[in-house]
């Protein structure tokens, strides 16, 4: 059985003739032509299509342009890492719990590796993490959180990662 690979470009975001971007709900006209051994797709707005001839197009269709909705932004590994770096640099005791949770997150993602644990006192332990790629050392205070504290700290970290508090951290960093 004969199999042929066809490489046809997806719909364009602008009209081929007037180069104006398509807007949601706008009617566009697409056509396919053979150009040598390849298929050539053309997408035009309805007004420009009325002004051109079919020529050698073997397939023509109309569609309604729908702007692609962007997928929800996925938290990148670098985001948690850069937030951890900022919070450590600020060195504000109010972020101690968030720093610990971020370090644990990065350890689970295999970005940081725990190298040593030292007990500072009854309420605090110090954890030494090494960045697997760069070899940098992060010294993080383990606040020995209880289960009833975790939900609040997780909400705080989520807010920091989503950016709702990132502006205040950036501002605090400038003030330091």
RALINJO-V567644 format. One record per residue. PHI is phi in whole degrees, -180 to 180 (NA if undefined). Layout:
BEGIN
PHI + PHI
END
This chain:
BEGIN
NA + -87 + -121 + -125 + -86 + -112 + -115 + -114 + -66 + -71 + -55 + -75 + -97 + -133 + -69 + -67 + -87 + -94 + 59 + -80 + -66 + -72 + -118 + -55 + 90 + -77 + -81 + -126 + -124 + -115 + -141 + -119 + -131 + -98 + -121 + 71 + -105 + -119 + -91 + -119 + -102 + -128 + -122 + -132 + -72 + -61 + -64 + -69 + -63 + -65 + -92 + -112 + -100 + -62 + 60 + -100 + -67 + -102 + -147 + -138 + -151 + -107 + -149 + -111 + -69 + -122 + -63 + -71 + -81 + -74 + -66 + -59 + -67 + -88 + -68 + -85 + -59 + -64 + -65 + -64 + -67 + -67 + -65 + -59 + -60 + -63 + -66 + -66 + -65 + -65 + 58 + -97 + -57 + -67 + -99 + -56 + -66 + -65 + -60 + -63 + -63 + -62 + -63 + -65 + -58 + -70 + -68 + -67 + -85 + 64 + -94 + -110 + -124 + -73 + -109 + -159 + -130 + -126 + -87 + -84 + -155 + -65 + -107 + -141 + -125 + -108 + -115 + -107 + -114 + -118 + -72 + -63 + -88 + -95 + 81 + -65 + -107 + -120 + -103 + -124 + -80 + -92 + -77 + 49 + -69 + -89 + -59 + -72 + -89 + -60 + -60 + -63 + -68 + -62 + -64 + -63 + -65 + -60 + -64 + -65 + -70 + -76 + 98 + -67 + -112 + -63 + -65 + -69 + -67 + -60 + -65 + -59 + -64 + -68 + -75 + -72
END
